[in-house]
Amino acid sequence: SAAAQLWYGDTSGILEQRSRYLILHRLPRDFRWEANQLFLEAVQLRARADRRAAMAKAQAALKVYPYFLRAHIFMGTQIREAGNAARAAYILAFASQSYPPDAFAQFQCALTLSNHPAAQMEALRRAIHLEPDIVAAYESLGAALASSGDVQSAIQVFRQGLAIDPLSAVLNYHLGVALQRQGDEAAAKQFFSLAAKLDSDIGARSRY
């Protein structure tokens, strides 16, 4: 575009576009680039287990570019892990509402809605619709359905997830639990056995 050809802080001459005349001015800073650099620093700090400094960098990124989706998701997930569920829910709800087509934002928001099962399941379904490869969304949706008593739908969701990742120990285990609740002990045993082979810690919980 014509604006992209301008250097930061420059102003174009008079341009004609669709019988209209206009002048373009490029801002003196690349706000998105600056925010992304701060966000990358936040990720590095989190990898070094410096949560407080990481949060400060993420907040700095959002001050530069308030609609930076990855920084919102980072902030929300870190705050949730720190135990502030209400604030995390607020931030992640903002992210999911600001970027409805983003599956990861929908998924992370769903994880804050455990006290609102219907809304949580709806958000998880949106995430799966937008990005069918988010295996954790199948795990969470299946678990929510099973908790609500809809075990048959939970079984269907776990099977859909296993079609994406047949080697998910969590999905195999939870499918085994759901089948066991339905009285299908033989099928449950098969999935428990596979879960145990894939992850000994999960397999230790198997009931067969």
N, C-alpha and C positions, 0 to 999 in steps of 0.2 A: 504494500500500500504506500501511498505518498507519505503518510506520517512516518512509516518505518524507515524511509530514506533520509529523514531529518536526523541530525545529531541532537543529543540531549540539550535542551534549552534553545534550540533553533526555531525560527519561524519561517514558514514558506512564503513564497510570493502569492499573488492572487491566482487561484486555480478555478477552472470552470468544470462543473460536474452536473450533468443533466440540466443544462440551461440555468444553473445557479452558480454564483461566484462565492468562493470561500477562501479563508486563510487558515492554515493549520499551524499549531504551535505544539511542539513536543516538550513535555515536562522535563525539568532539569535532572530528574532522578528516575531510575528504573525501579519502581517500588516493589514489583514482584520479584525481581532478581535479588534485591536487598533482603526481602523477607525470606526468600528461599535459602540464602546463605545463613541467615540467623537460625532457620529451622534445621539445616544440616548440622550446625553447631549444637543445637539442642539434642539431636539424635545421638551425636557423638558423646555428649555429656551423660546422657541416659545410659549409653552402653558402658560408661565408666562408673555407673551406679551413683552419679551425682544428680539425684532427682531435683533438688532445689535449684541448682544452677540451670538444669535443663528446662525447668518450668519457666525460669526467668527469661531464658533465650526465646522460648516459644511465645511468651507474652510480648517480648520485644518485636518478634516477627509480626504478630497480630497488630501491634501499634503502627507498624509501617504499612501493612496491607491487611485491613480488618477482615476481608473475605477470603483469607488463605485457608482453604479447606483442610489441607494436611495438618496445619498447625492447630486448628480447632479439634480435629480428631485426636491428635497427639495430646493436647491439653486435657480433653475429656477422658481419655483412657488412663492417663497418669493420675488424674484426680480421683477417678473411680478406684484404681488400685490402691490409692492412699486412704480410701475409706469414706470419701465425701460423695456419697451417691447422689444427693440432691443437686449439688453444683455440677457434677459430671453429667447428669441427665439434662440439665439446662443447656450446657454447652453443646452436647451432642444432638439435642433436639434442634438447636439453632443450625448446626451443620447440616442435618438431614433435611430441614425445611428450606435452607438456602440452596442446597444442591440435591434436589429430588432424584436426578438420574444417577447419583453416585451410590453404588451398591454397598461399598464399605462404610459410608456414612450411615446408611440405613441400618446396616448390621450392628455397628457399634452403638447406635441409638437404641436398638432393640434390646441390647444387653442391659440397659439401665431400666427397663420396663418390667422387671420381674414381679412387681406388685400390681401390674395391670396386664394380666395374661392375654386378654383379647387384643389389646393394642400391641403387645409384644409379638404375638403370632402374626399379626397383620404386617408389622415391620419386617419380620423375618421372611415372610412370603415375598414382600417387595424386594428385599435384598436378593433372594434366590431368582426371582423373575429378571432382575437387572443383570445379575452375574451368577449363572448356574454353577460355577465352579467353586464357590465359597463353601467348602466342606463343613466348616464349623457352623454355618447357618443351618444345615440339615441336622447337625447334632443338637443345636439349641431348639429348633422348631420341633423335632421329634420328642425331645425331653419335655417341652411345654405341653404338647398334645397328650403325652402319656400322663403327665401330672393332672391334666384336666379330665382324665378318664377316657379319652378317645384313643384307646390303644391301637385300634385297627388303623386309624389315620397315621399314628406314630410309626407303625410298622411300615406303612407305605413310604413315609418320608425317609426313614432309615434306609430302606432299600434304594430309594432314589439317590441318596448320598453315596451308598456303596457302589452304585453304577458309575459315579464320578471317581471315587477312590476306594477300590475294593480292599486296600490294605490299611484302612483306618481301623485301628484297634478299638477306638471309642465307639464308632458306629457298629462294629461287629458285636461288641459287648452289649450295647443298649438294645440292639435288635434281638439279641438272645434273651435279655430281660423281658422285652415286650412279648416275645413269642412264648416265654415261660408263663407270663401272666395270662396268656390266651390258652394255656394248657398244652401247647405243642412242645413237649419236653425233648423229643428227638431232634427237632430243628434247632431248638435253643441250645442244646448240647454242642451241635456243630459250630454255631457261631461263638459260643463261649470258648471252645477249643481253639478256634482260629484267633480269637482275641488274645488268648494266653500265649500263643506262639508269637504274635506280633508285639506284645507288650506284657512282660511277666507281672508288672505291678497291677495292670488292669485285670489280667488273667486271674490273679489271686483273689479277686472279688467274685469270680464266677461261682454260680450256685448250681452245681450239678454233681 
